[in-house]
């Protein structure tokens, strides 16, 4: 008995240590790390969204909703993460009341969705006690949109909504790049191959072909290019677009296999820890946040990336060290360029420009 308790204590201590190291590593995540030194809304937006989610997980729903109000005041699209938090709260509440049978992924997505809807009706009063603060926030936001005449606060001419579905694919590559120490070890590749059962090879191949055709159609019909992306050479997306996507019309199609691989890796990692309905809600909210954005802007990917990173299994110490080294390298390059490589625009030579995210 004593040995068993010592083993449990040791495992708990290691868990706490890994969680602490993970948090410290994520503090240096390049995009958000850089903007902690500038007067941008990203830092406060991330703080209040994550605070809201953290409080909700600990049952402090009224306080979480208040944090959600501040998050929306900072950036209006954060209302999507309020909805996500409410959805996750509902899922966790139903898992506690419906029983363990609905807490896994064994029933399949459609069966789990049906059970979720049935449980929502059956346990409506219990859910209402948890969800009413988020409901008030959402109603307040709807009233604000009606009063404001839209969601945008500021220059509406540069924030027109569109169906820019390739934003999801840019996010996939962004996530794969910064999570490469967690997703692209040789052992990961072997794990991915094992996850495809031989009996289902034909069905898997057919599914891959259908998905590829669907992505081709989305890329062909819904690729939008914001004027800022072509004109503002102070930011990484300008160079990504010019050096990669703008080189040839075929590049946006040639990257589709990489989009699909990135999506598979990300989904595989999330599925190792999260319920299928949690994943469905997460994907839906990510789409609602990113797809309407015409401008390719890496700052829009910060919260989706952090939610992904915080909701996958804890990484080994080796992976965490490699992740930190990747982040630190990108931070060093970016800060060096910002501080030591200023430049002027020809049409505005008196004003110094600096490279940034």
GIBEL-V874435 format. One record per backbone hydrogen bond with DSSP energy under -0.5 kcal/mol. NH is the residue of the N-H (numbers start at 0). CO is the residue of the C=O. E is the energy in kcal/mol with one decimal. If there is no record, write none. Layout:
# GIBEL-V874435
nh: {NH,NH}
co: {CO,CO}
e: {E,E}
This chain:
# GIBEL-V874435
nh: {4,5,6,7,8,9,10,11,12,13,14,15,16,17,18,19,20,21,22,23,24,25,26,27,27,28,32,33,34,35,35,36,37,39,39,44,45,46,47,48,49,50,51,52,53,54,55,56,57,58,59,60,63,64,65,66,67,68,69,70,71,72,73,74,77,78,79,80,81,82,83,84,85,86,87,88,89,90,91,92,93,94,95,96,97,98,98,101,102,107,111,112,113,114,115,116,117,118,119,120,121,122,123,126,127,128,129,129,130,131,134,135,136,137,138,139,140,141,142,143,144,145,146,147,148,149,153,155,157,158,161,163,163,164,165,166,167,168,169,170,171,172,173,174,175,176,177,178,179,181,182,183,187,188,189,190,191,192,193,194,195,196,199,200,203,204,205,206,207,208,209,210,211,212,213,214,215,216,217,218,219,220,221,222,223,225,225,228,229,230,231,232,234,235,237,238,238,239,240,241,242,243,244,245,246,247,250,252,253,254,255,258,259,260,261,262,263,264,265,266,267,268,269,270,271,271,272,273,278,279,280,281,282,283,284,285,286,287,288,289,290,292,293,296,299,300,301,304,305,306,307,308,309,310,310,311,312,319,320,321,322,323,324,325,326,327,328,329,330,331,332,333,334,335,336,337,338,339,340,342,344,344,347,348,350,352,355}
co: {0,1,2,3,4,5,6,7,8,9,10,11,12,13,14,15,16,17,18,19,20,21,22,23,24,25,28,29,30,31,32,33,34,34,37,40,41,42,43,44,45,46,47,48,49,50,51,52,53,55,54,58,59,60,61,62,63,64,65,66,67,68,69,70,74,75,76,77,77,78,79,80,81,82,83,84,85,86,87,88,89,90,91,92,93,93,94,98,99,104,107,108,109,110,111,112,113,114,115,116,117,118,120,122,123,124,125,126,126,127,130,131,132,133,134,135,136,137,138,139,140,141,142,143,144,144,151,153,154,155,291,161,290,162,221,163,164,164,165,166,167,168,169,170,171,172,173,174,176,178,178,179,184,184,185,186,187,188,189,190,192,194,196,197,199,200,201,202,203,204,205,206,207,208,209,210,211,212,213,214,215,216,217,218,221,223,293,225,225,226,227,230,231,355,234,234,235,235,236,237,238,239,239,240,243,244,247,249,249,250,252,254,255,256,257,258,259,260,261,262,263,264,265,266,267,268,269,269,274,275,276,277,278,279,280,281,282,283,284,285,286,289,291,294,296,297,298,300,301,302,303,304,305,306,307,308,268,315,316,317,318,319,320,321,322,323,324,325,326,327,328,329,330,331,332,333,334,335,336,352,347,350,344,345,347,342,233}
e: {-2.2,-2.4,-2.2,-2.3,-2.4,-2.3,-2.5,-2.5,-2.5,-2.2,-2.2,-2.5,-2.3,-2.6,-2.4,-2.3,-2.5,-2.7,-2.2,-2.2,-2.6,-2.5,-1.4,-0.6,-1.4,-1.6,-2.9,-2.3,-1.5,-0.7,-0.9,-1.4,-0.8,-0.5,-1.8,-2.5,-2.7,-2.4,-2.4,-1.9,-2.5,-2.4,-2.3,-2.2,-2.6,-2.7,-2.1,-2.0,-1.0,-1.6,-2.5,-1.4,-2.2,-2.3,-1.9,-2.2,-2.0,-1.9,-1.7,-2.4,-2.3,-2.2,-2.0,-2.4,-1.9,-1.7,-1.8,-0.6,-1.3,-2.1,-2.2,-2.3,-2.2,-2.4,-2.7,-2.3,-2.4,-2.3,-2.7,-2.3,-2.4,-2.2,-1.5,-1.1,-3.6,-0.5,-0.9,-1.3,-1.6,-1.1,-2.5,-2.7,-2.3,-2.4,-2.4,-2.4,-2.3,-2.7,-2.3,-1.7,-2.3,-2.7,-1.1,-2.3,-2.8,-1.7,-0.8,-0.7,-2.7,-2.1,-2.2,-2.1,-1.8,-2.4,-2.5,-2.7,-2.1,-2.2,-2.3,-2.1,-2.6,-2.1,-2.3,-3.2,-1.6,-1.3,-0.5,-1.2,-1.0,-1.3,-1.2,-1.2,-2.4,-1.6,-0.5,-2.1,-2.0,-0.6,-2.4,-2.2,-1.8,-1.9,-2.4,-2.8,-2.6,-2.4,-2.1,-1.9,-0.9,-2.0,-1.4,-2.3,-0.8,-1.8,-2.1,-2.0,-2.6,-2.2,-2.2,-1.5,-1.0,-0.9,-1.4,-1.6,-3.0,-2.7,-2.4,-2.4,-2.4,-2.2,-2.3,-2.5,-2.6,-2.4,-2.2,-2.5,-2.3,-2.1,-2.1,-2.9,-2.5,-2.4,-2.2,-0.5,-0.6,-0.5,-0.6,-0.6,-0.9,-1.3,-2.7,-1.0,-0.8,-0.8,-0.7,-0.9,-0.7,-2.4,-2.7,-2.3,-2.8,-1.5,-1.1,-3.5,-1.0,-0.5,-1.5,-0.9,-2.5,-1.6,-1.4,-2.2,-2.5,-2.3,-2.7,-2.6,-2.3,-2.6,-2.5,-2.5,-2.5,-2.0,-2.4,-2.6,-0.8,-0.6,-1.8,-3.2,-2.2,-2.2,-2.4,-2.5,-2.8,-2.3,-2.4,-2.5,-2.3,-2.1,-2.0,-2.4,-2.0,-1.7,-0.5,-0.9,-1.6,-1.5,-1.1,-2.3,-2.6,-2.5,-2.0,-3.0,-2.4,-0.7,-1.0,-0.7,-0.5,-2.2,-2.4,-2.3,-2.7,-2.4,-2.4,-2.3,-2.5,-3.1,-2.2,-2.1,-2.6,-2.5,-2.2,-2.5,-2.7,-2.1,-2.4,-2.3,-2.6,-2.9,-1.4,-2.2,-0.7,-0.6,-1.1,-0.6,-1.4,-3.6,-3.4}
